């Protein structure tokens, strides 16, 4: 049994937006079960917006990945300064969920006596860290796997909830945007996101458009078409296949703006990407289309959520290129099977 009462814990996850969201249950369970523990978090620049307002996080460290990798001099200078600041905090525990050498090195250099990492982490991580999570991440949902790390601290019986704290200013701004678009409060609002971080995770935009058309025809739904930076052309492609323009369209919303928007929707439809996890966190029913990734590991943590997944033999690939284009996983998902899931969630 480890007594973490009054201790300082730093959680590190230098990954993507959905990964940053996945550490929220760890933070909340730590604070709920040990009230006087101090919890800090380190995440990559660009993902911090979804956790920056969380009341259970005392200090948010934003890792400047672009600066850290600019050149040798900048890398050394940046990390020297960062390590000095980390050592000043005198952390008692580091929990590294990154699965990379850079985060393991930072964890070691903090001087924290207890340093926790994955069982299947790199050789360097095993050399620099001294507590191993005795669980296989490939057999668990990412949230459950990360919560398993808290068993090393003597904690158990975890809540799997995930909370995004949205400032009132964003709530008001989204209300104004929807009102300006003529979207009534009592109307059916369905948000759709045809994008994803990797191209191999994307369902064809013309098939998303068919679903949007059916939602309009059968349920008089308002379609809220959203995308992230760099997805404007993809969103336009989907819109070009729609029989009428969406009620709302944006690729400029911040992460908190997307969270506030999805909070006001009755359904979200998208690929395995960050907006699906955001939808789940704000209690928006969601349908996620999976291809090269496994839903038992990565599906949005939702009480009202569905997935479509074909589980082709090459699932779990590196997603750099499709090695079996004749059975490309996302093309295997048919419009009608998605529509059946949509009707279930709407009705």
N, C-alpha and C positions, 0 to 999 in steps of 0.2 A: 504494500500500500504506500503510495506516494502522497505526501501532504503538500498540496499546492496552495494552501491558504496563505494569502499575502504575497504570493510569488508573481513574477513578471513573465509573461509568455509572449513570444513573437511567432506569428504564423506567416510563413512565406509561400506565396504561389505566384511565380512569374510566368503566367501563361496568358490565356485569352479571356474574353468577357464572361463566357459561361463558366469557366474555371474559377474566376473570381467570385461569382455568385455562389459556387458550390462550397465555399469555405464559411458562408454565413451560419449554417447550422452548427459548425464547430465552435464558432465564436459565441453563439447564443447558448449552447449547452454548457460551455465553460462558465459563462457568467451566471447562468441559472443555478448551477449546482455548486458553485464556489463563488459567492458574492464578492468577496474581497480580492479576487484574483485580478490582475491587470492584463488586458489583452490588447496587443498591438498587431498590426497587419502590414505586410509588404506585398505590393502588387505592381504589375507593369503599368507604365503611363498609358492612358487610353482606356483602362478598365476601372479606374478608381471611382468614377462617378457613382456607381451603384452601391458603394459601401461607405462613401465619405461622410454621409449623414447618420450612420448607424450609431446609436447611443452606447452600444456595448464595446465599441472600439475607441480606446483612449487616443492612440496615435496612428496615423496612416502614413506609412512610408511609400513613396512613389518611386519606383525604380525606373531610371531614365535609360531605357535599353538602347536608343539611338546614340545617345552620348557615350554610353559605356562601350559601344562597339565602333566608334568613329575612327580611331587610330590608336596606336600603341601608347603614345604619350597621354592622350585623353583618357584612355582606359585605365592606366595606372593612376592618374591624378584623381579621376572620379571615384574609383574604388578605395583609394587611400582615405579620401575625405569621408566617404560613406562608412567605411569600417571604423574610423575614429568616432563617428557619431553613434554607431551601433554599440561599440564597446562602452561608451559613456553611460548607456542605459542600464548596463549590468543585468542583462536578462538571465533568468534562471532556467527557462526552457525555450528551445527553438523547435517548432514543428514545421518541417519542410515538405510541402506537397508538390514541389515543382518537378521533381524527377530529372534533375540536371546538375552538371558539375558546378556551374556558376553559383547556383543557390547553395549547394553543399559547401563550397568554399566560403561564402559569406556567413553561413551558419557557424562554421568552425571558427572563423575570425572574430565572431562576436565575443568569444570567451565563455559562452553559456555552458555550464557543466552538464546539462542534459540536452541532447540533440537527437530529435526523432526524425526518421525518414522511412521510405518504402522498403519493403523486403526485396523487391526486384529493381532497386535503384542501381546506379552505376558502381563500378569498382571503387572509384574515388569517393563516392558518397559513403560506401561502407567503411572506408578508411577514416573518413573525417567525422562521421556521425557515430553515436554510441547506443542508440535505442532504435530497434527495428519494429515496424508495424507487422505483426504476425498474421497477415491476411493477403489474399491474392486479389489484386484490383480487377483482374479480368473476370472474376466470378461475382463481383458485387457492383451495385450502383455506386457511382463515385462518392455520393454523399455518405452512404453507409460505410464505405471503405475508409473515408476520412474520419468519420466519427469513431471508427474502431481504434484510432490513434489515442483517443481519450481513455481507453481501457488501460493503457500504460500508465495513466495518471490516477488510476483507481476509480474511474467514473463508469457508470453504466446506465441503462434504461434511458435512451436518448429520444428527444423529440426531433423529427425529421423536417420541421418547418423551415421556411426560408422567407425572410422579410426584407423588402426594399422600403426604405424610409424616403418618401417623396416630399420635398418642401412645398408649402402651400402656394408659392409663386408659380411652380410648374403646374400644379392642379388648376389654378386660375387661368393660366395661359392656354392650356389645352381646352378648357371649357370655352374660352373665347374663340379658339380656332374652329372647334366643332360647330359652335353657334354660327360663326361667319360662313361656314360651309352649308348651313341650312339643315344640319343633322339634329333631329329632335331627340330629346332625352329618352322618350319611350320607344324609339325605333330600334330595330335589330341592327347592331353594328358588328360587322365582321372584318377584322384586320387580316391582311394577307401579306406575306413577305416571300417573294420568289428567290431571294438570294441565300447565300451561305458563304462561309470563309473559303471553302474549296469548291472548285467547279464540279468535282465528282459527287458532291452532295446535293446538287441542284436538280429538282424535278423540272422538266421543260416548262418555260413560262406560258406557252400556249395552252398547256393542260391546266395550269392555275387559272387561266382566263376562262376556260370552260366551266370550272367550278364557280367562278365569280358570276358568270352569266346565269347559271342555274339557281344560284342564291338570289339573284335579282328577280328571276322569273317566278320562282316558287315561294319565296318568302319576303319579297320586296325589301331585301336587305340593303343597307348602306355598306358599300365596299370601301374600306380604308386601306389604301395601298401604300405600304411603307418599304423603305430600303435604307441602307447605310451609305457611308461615304464610298464613292466609286461604283455604286450600283444603279446609277441613274439610267444608263442605257438598258440594263436588264429590266428595270421597272417599266420603262417606255415600251419595251418589247412585249411585256405582258399586257400593258394597256392597249397596244395596237390590236391585240386579238380579242379585246372585250367589245361587246355589242354597244355599250354605252360607257362614258367616262366614269371613273370611280368618284364616289362622293367626296373623298379626301385623298390627297396624294402628297407624299413628302419623302425626300431622302436627306433632309437637313435636320431632323430632330436629334437632339442629344439623347443619351441613354435614359436619362430621367424623363425626358419628354416622351420617349417611347413607352416607358413604364406607366406614366400618367395616362397616355392614350389607351394602352391595353387594359388598364384598370376600368375604363369606361366601355369596354367591348364585351359582347356576349360570346365571342368565339375568336380564336386566333388560328390561322392555318399557315404552316410554313415548313421549311426543311429543318434538318438537324443543325440549328444555329442559335445564336444568343437570344433573339427575340422570343423563341419558344420558352426558354428558361425564365425570361423576364415575365412572360404571360403567366406562367405557373406561379411565380412569386407574388403576383398581384391578384391571384385567384381568378384569372380569366380562363375559362375552358379552352383547351387547345388540342390541335391535331398536328402531329409531327410526322414528316415523311423521312424514313431512314433508308440509307443505301449502304455505303461502305463502313458504317459504324454500327455497333450493337446497341439496341435500345435498352437492354437490361443493365447496361453500364451508363448510358448517357441520356435516357429519356427525361423530359422535364419532370420535376418533382411536383406532381399535381394530383389532387383528389378527383378532378374531373378532366381527364386527359386520355387521348387515344393515339395510337401510332399505326402506321402502315409500314411493313418491313417484309422484304422478300427472302432475305437470308440466302443469297447466292453463295456458291462454294468459296468464292474468293473474298467474302466479307472479312473485314479486318485488315485490308490492304493498307499500304503506306499512303495512298491517295495522291501519288505524284502523277500517275497516268493509269488509264484503264488497261489492264493486261488481257481482259476478255470482253472486248467491245460487243461481241455477239450476244452477251448476256448482261450488258451494262445494267447495274442494279436499279438505278433510278428510272430507266426506261421500262423496267419490268412492272412498275406501279401503274395500274390502269386507272383511268378517270372514274369509271363506275365504282370501283372498290373504295376510292377516296370519297366519292359522293355518298355512299352508304354510311360511312363513318360520320360525314358532315351532317346528314339527316339525323342520325342518332344523337349527336350532340345538340343540334338545334331544337329537336322536338322533345 
